[in-house]
Amino acid sequence: KNDLVDKEFDYLIIGAGSAGCVLANRLSANEKKSIALFESGLTDNTWKVNMPSALLYTMHDPNMNWKYYSEPEPYLNNRRIFCPRGKMIGGCSSHNGMVFVRGHPEDFNRWASYGLKKWSYENVLPYFKKLETWSGGENLYRGGCGPLKVNRSKINEGFPLFQSVLNAAKEAGFELFEDSNGFKQEGFGTFDVTINRGQRYGVGKAYLNTIRNKSNLKIFTNSNVLKILFKNKIAIGIEVQVNNKKERFFARKEVLLSAGSINSPKLLQLSGIGDAKELKKMDIDIIHDLPGVGQNLQDHFEIYIQHKSKKKETLYNLSTNYITQGIEGLKWFLFKKGMLAHSHLELGGFVKTNSKYSHPNIQFHFFPSLVINHGLTNPSFDGFQFHASPNRPKSRGFVKLRSKNANDDPIIQFNYLKEEEDLEQMRESVKIANNIFSQPSLSSYLGEQIRPGNDCQSNEQLDEIIRNTGDTAYHPSCTNKMGIDKMSVVDEETKVHGIQNLRIIDSSIMPDIVSGNLNAATVMIAEKASDLILGREEAPLKAEIYK
């Protein structure tokens, strides 16, 4: 009996990624409530996480990453696409590129138009403000006292190549934005980043470090949740593999699933919630027939527009020269300064390719090197690139079980470029990148084009290059969508349809993808969901947006 008492908590949180860390923080504020937080991976307390330039280490380390792959993608000439997912405290915020983009205000008004009134821009803006302390100070749009340190990058002040790209964007006719997370997203500029004083400022550091010793919070690392337990369509607990031993934990109030856009639908299906026809094939006991689980998978798919550089101001030396690595390593380890204090993905823009789109439909990231095989292969010369991706792709994929064995990777199929409109937008993005690269401010840098290359003279050639070389921006989402239609999985309170005491709170519940990097919106979702759980809500905030 005593053993059982130790394993009973008010709230069980599955996954200590970005959303799980926020939930643990906000729910544990009431000392009378007990919370257990379960994480498959280990701590985020390592230099590999803290050093902004070391993100490749964490992305490719199987101890820190699930390292999933898609099935052969039918519209990419059957290439399998890498799908890294954080497997440590802080989740993907411990290995992402640290770019902080909320999405466009109209993304949230679009969500509201699906019958989700609580998720309109004026209803989410207070939570975007609540989560951050922004370097530019508090204003109508931005927060000044939240847990997450968000800083406008000044990389252009330290590296002339970045300033030259900004100048070239202006010469090409694009505005330079002051704050892409404020009144107007459109244009080019330096992004906000979750880098503070030369170190990654992930969600684990922001939300969990300050509370990890609280008496009402128990954190279990190296603990793989195998399934959610139910009694008469009520979630009552979970079964967990803790240090190679199966254990059960029980929830007095609710089970909160925050395992991310791949593992949340996987765990639901393993637990008997999903498309009954599919689950029967796997011989899984059906708790509730919910056909939308794992469907609606979306991601941002990029083409790299790559050039050789005539100047040695790229990251080539840092990735290949031991002397440079030694000098820069000393700068960072001693002073948290130098090249390693940056992600270098800190400048880009948002562009509307034609009047069909009411707000920017393409996002650009500039990077002062060539990305080859997700950074595993070093370039053999100085170069730089634009990453360009459609913000709101039309193609949809799915996440399904491979078997009823919880240790098997799920079947992930993105169906990138299934819809012609996605390909059309990518063609347009190449023209825009070429226009910026050809401006006078970059003439002293611009060497030969590597991709798509000067040989590429037709749409057919370009389409084939995109199919053969395009890659993920690492933004999988939307696999347990919030909504009121028959393919939705949760309601606007984040509660799973047809089930009591179970919520999903992570990027999987986005009805469709936001126009930008996902981490900011994921943290917002968790902040808002925390209030929904606690039965309170911030007052809507009316703020004008650029039209």
N, C-alpha and C positions, 0 to 999 in steps of 0.2 A: 504493500500500500504506500509506504514512504517513497519507494521508487517511482510510483505513478504520480505522486504529488510533484516530484521534481520534474516530471515531464509534462506538466500541464501549465499552459500559459494563456493569457488573454488573447494575444495575437501571435500567430506564426507567420513569419515573413520568409518566403522562398526566394533566395537570391539576394546577395549583398552588392548588387550592381548599383548604378546611379539611382534608380527608383527605390530599391530596398534600403539604401543608406538614408535617404530622405525620410522614408516611412519610420525607420527605427528612431531617428532623431525626434521627429514630431510626436510620435505616439508615446515615446518614453518620457516626454515632458511631464506627463501625469504619473507621479511616483506610485500611485495606487494600481496602475496597470502594468502587467508583466509582459515582456516581449521576448521572443526567441527569433534570432536571425540566422538563417542557414545559408552557407556559401560553399559551393563545390571546391573552389580553389583556396588559395592561402592568402597571406597578408599582401598589402600593396607597399609595405615599407621596405623598399629597395631602391638603390640608385637608378636601376633600369627603368623604374616608373618615374622617379623624381626628375631625371634629366630629360628635358624636352626633346632633344635630338635622338634619344635612345629608343624611340617608339618602335623601331623595327625589332629590337630584342624581345619586347613583350608581345608583339604581334605574332612572332614566330616560335615562341617558347611554349611547348605543350603543357608545361606546368602552370602557365599563366593564361593560356588561350585554348579554346575548344578546337580551333583550326579546322573548321568544317569546309567541305567542298560541295558545290552544286553537282547535280547530275549533268551529263552532257547537255549543253544548251542548244536546242534545235535551231535557233536563229543566229547562233554564233559559230556555225560550222562545227557543232558538237564539242566545243571546248568546255571543260569543267572549270568553274570560276571559284576562286578562293573566297571563303567566307569566315574571316576571323571574328571571334566573339570573346570578350573578356571573361576570364575564369580566375577571378581574384577579387578581393575587397575593392569596391569602386567600379567593378565591371569594365565596360568599354571606356569609361572616363579615365581609367588607369592606363590605357594604351592608345587612345585616339589621337588625332592630329591637333587637339586642343582648340579648334576653331569654334567660336561661340556665336551661332546664328540662330535666332529665335524662329525663323520662318517669316513669311509675309503675313501681316494682319488679316489679309483676305483668306488665308488658309483656314483661320479659326472661324471666320464668318461663314465660310463654305461648310465647315463641320456643323455649325449651328443650323444651316439650311437643311441638314439631314434629320432634323428633329432633335438636335442636341443643343438646346438653347443655352445651357449652362457653360458651353464651350466657345461662345462667341468671343471676338477679340476683347470687347470691353469686360468680359467675365474672366478672361485668362490674364489680361494685362496686370492686375494686382498681384498675381502669383509670379509672373516674370519679374516684377519689381521686388517681391518678397525674397526671392531666392538669391539675389545678387548684391554685391557691393561693387559698383562700377567706378572705374578710374576717373570718369568724367564728372562724377558727382550726381546726386539725386536730382531728378526733374520729373516732369509729367510722365515720361516714358520709362525712366530708368530708376533702379533701386540704389540706395546708398548705405544700407545696413544689413544686408542678407549674408548668409554663411559663405556663399561662393564668391571668391575674388575673381572679377572679370575685368580685364584691362585692355584698353585699345592698344594694339600693337604699334610700336614706333620703329619697326624694323627698317623702314625707309630712311630713318635718320642715321642708322649705323652702316647700311649697305647701299652704295650708290646704284647698284643694279635695280633694286626695288624702286627707288625714286625715279629712275629712268622709265620703268614700266608704267608708273603712275603718270608721268609726263606724256608718255606715248598714248595712253588711254585718253587723256585730255585732247591731245592732238588729233586723235581719231574721232573726236566729237562726243565723247562720253563725259558726263558730269562726274565730279569726285564727291563721294558722300562724306558727310561728317559723322554720321552714326547710322549704320545699316540696320540697327535694331530699334530705331526711333521713328520719327515722322516719315522718313523716306528711305526705302531699301535700295532703290535703283541707283546705278552708277558703279564706279570703281573706288577702291580705297584700301586701307589696312583694316583687317578684321579685328573684332574683339577676340581675345584668347583667354583660356583658363591657365595662364602662366603668370606666376606671381614671384617677383624678385628672383627670376632666373630658374624657377622650379615649376614643374607641373602642379597645378592646384586642382586635383581631381575631386570628385564628389565624396570619396572616402575621407580624404583629408578635410574637406569642408564640413561634412555632416557627421562623420562617425568618430573621428579622432578625439573630439572634445567630450564625447559621451560614452566611450567604450567601457569605462569602469563603473558605470551606474549600476546600482544594485538590482534594478528592475529590468535590466537588459542583459541577455545571455547571447553571446555570439559563438556560433559553431562554424569553424572552418573545416576544410577537408571533409565536408558532409554533403553527400549527394542524395537529394530527395528522389525517391523511387516512384512514389505515387501519393496522391491525395486520398484520404479515407472519407467515406460517406456513410450516412445512415439516413435512409428515406429522403434522398436528395438534399441532405444537409451536410455540408462539409464539417467534419468533426476533428480531423487531425491529418497527420502525414506519416508516411513510412520513410525512414532515412537510413542510408548507409553511413555510419559514423565510424571512421577508422576500421573499416572492414567488418563492422558488426551492425546487423539490422536492428533498428530501434524504432519505437513509435512515440510520437509526441501528439498531444491533444490541445485543441483550442477551445477556450471557454467562450470566446466571442467570434473571431473570424480567422480564416486562412487567407493570406494575401500573397498572390502569385506574382512575382517580379523577376522571372527568370529570363526575360528578353524575348525578342521576336522569333527566335528559333526554338529555344528550350521551353518557353511557356506553352506554345501549342503542342509540342512533343509531350510534355508532362500531362497536359489535359487529356490527350488521347490515351496515354498509358493508364490514366486514372478512370477511363470509361466515359469521357465526355468528348463528343465529336460526331462525325458522320457515322451513324449506326451501321451502314452497309460496309464501310471500310473496317470498322472495329470488329465486326463479326468475322471478317476474313482473318483477322489476327487472333481470333479466339479470346477477345477481351470482353469481360462482363460490361454490359452497357448500363451506365448510370443515367445518362441523358443524351438524347439524339440532338446534336447541335451541328448541322452540316457546315457552318462557316468556320469552324475551328481549323486553323492552318491554311485557310484560303486567303486570297486577296494580298499575297506577298508582293511587296513593292521595294524598289531600291533605286538609287541614283546610279546611272551607268555612264561612264566617262570615256571620252577619247582624249589622248595626250597629243597636243600639237608641239612637236619637239624641234629644237634647233641646236646646232653647234654654237658655242660662244667664242667670239674672237678675243675676249678678255678673260683673264683668270680670276674672275670674281664669283665663281660658282662653288658648289660643295665638292667638286671633283677631288681637290687636294685633301679635304677632310675625310673623304671615304677611301682614299688610296695611299696617302703619304703618312708614314709612321711619325715623322717629325712633327707635321701639322697636328696629327692626332694627339701626340704627347703634349705639345704646347697648349692646345685647346682643352685637353683633359685637365691639365693643371689649373687653367683659368677657371674651369667650372667647379672642380672639386674643392678648390681653395676659396674662390670668390663668388661662385654662381654667376659668372660672366662669360662673355665670348660667344662663339658660334654655337656651342652646345646648349646655350641658354635659350635657344629658339627652336621652334618646330619648322621654321622656314616656309610653312604653308600659310603665311600671315597676310597675304595680299590677294585681292581678287575683285570680283564684281558680279553684278546682277543685271541682266540685259533682257529686254523685250525684243524678240526677233521680228514680230509683225503685229499689226493692229488686232489680229484675232485674239491675242492674249491681253487681258486687262491689267496684268502686272508681270514683272520679269519671269520669263520661262526658262532662262538658262543661267547657271551659275558657273563662274570661272574661279579657279585657284591658280595662282602663279607659284612655280617651284623652281629654285635656282640649281637644278640638277636634272638628270634623266632618271625616271623611275623604270627599272627593268625587273620584271618578275617580282613585283611587290617589294622591291628593295633588296632582294636576295643577291642580285648580280650587280656589281659595281660598273658604272660607265667607264669607257676607255678614253674619254676626253671630256673637256669642259663643255657643258651644255645647259639648257634650261627648257622649261615647258609650261604651257597652259594646260590645266585639266579643265575640260568643259563637259557639263552634263545637263540634260533637260531636268528642270526642277520638279515637274509634275508629270512623270511618265504615265502612259496609258496602259502599258503591258502589265499583266498580273500573273503571279506564280502561286506556289503552294509549299507547305511543309507537311509531310506525312511520315508515319512510322515506317521504319524498315522491318521491324519485328516487334514483338512484345517484350523484348529484352531491353531494359532501361540503359544498358551500356552500349547499345548499338547507335551509331550516328543516324539521325533522321534522313529521310529523302528530301532534298531541297531542290526545287525547280523554280528558277526565276522567270523563265520565258522572256528574257531581255530581247527587245526589238521585235517582239511578236507583232506589235502595232506599228504600222508604217509612219505614223505621226512622230514617234520617238526618233526614228531614223532621219526624218526630214529635219527635225530640230538639231540633231547632231551635225548634219551637213551645214546648216546655217551657222552653228557655233564655230566651225572651222574657218568660215569666211571672216567672222568677227575677229578671231584670234590672229589670222593672217593680216588683217587690216591694222591691228594694234602693233604687231611685230614689225610691220613695214614702215612705221613712222620715224621721223628724223631722230627722235631722242634715243632710239635703239640701234641706229645705223652703225655705231661703233662697236656694238656687241653682236649684231646679227650675223651668224655664219650660215652655212648650208642647212636647209631643212631636212631633218631626219624622217619625220612623220607629219603628215601623210607623204611628204616628199614631192619634189618637183616633177617627178614622172606621173603623178596623179593628175589626170586631165579631165576625167569624166565622173559623173555621179556614180556610175557603176563601179568604177575603180575605188572611189572613196568609200562606198558602201561596203565593199569587200575588205578594205583596210579596217573599217570600224568593226566589222564582224570578227576579223582575225586578231585585232589588237585591243579593242575597247575593253574596259575593265570596271570593276565595282568601285564606288566611292565609299564602300563599307557602311551603307545605311539601310540594312534590311528592316522592314517594319510592316505594320498593318495586318498581321496574321490572326488577330483575335479582335476584329474591329468593333468599335463602339457604334451602336446604332439601334434602329427600331425595325429594320427589315428582317426577313427570315435568315439572311446570311450573317447577321450580326451576332456577336458573342457576348458582349457586355452592354448594359444600359448606361445612361449618362451619369449614373452614380458609380460606375465601374464594377457593378455587381453582375456576375454571370447569369444570363437568362435561364430561368427554370431551376436554379440552385440557390439554396440559402447559405449564408455565411461564407461565401467565396467571392473574392474580387480579384481582378487582374489589373495590375498597375505597372505599366512599362510601355515601351514604344510599340508593342504588338497591338495595343488598343486604338492607335491612331486610325480613324476611318479611312483616310488616305494620307499620302506622304506630305510633309511640309516642304516649303520651298527653301531648303537650306540644310545644313548639317543638323543631326537629330538630337544631340545631347541636351541642348538648352530646352527644347520642347519636352523631352523626357523628364527632366528635373521639374519643370513646371507641372506636368501631369501628376507627378508624385506629390508635389506641394498641394495641389488642389484636391487630390484624392485624400490626403491626410485630413484636410478640413471636412471633406464629405463624410469620412469615417467618424470624425469627432462631432458631427452634427452642427457644423458652423460654416460660414462662407464669407469671404471678403466681399465688400460692396463693389458693384461694377464701376469701372472707371472709364468715363467717356474721354477719348483722346482722338483728335483729328488725324487722319492719315492722308498721305499724298494720293491723289487720284489722277 
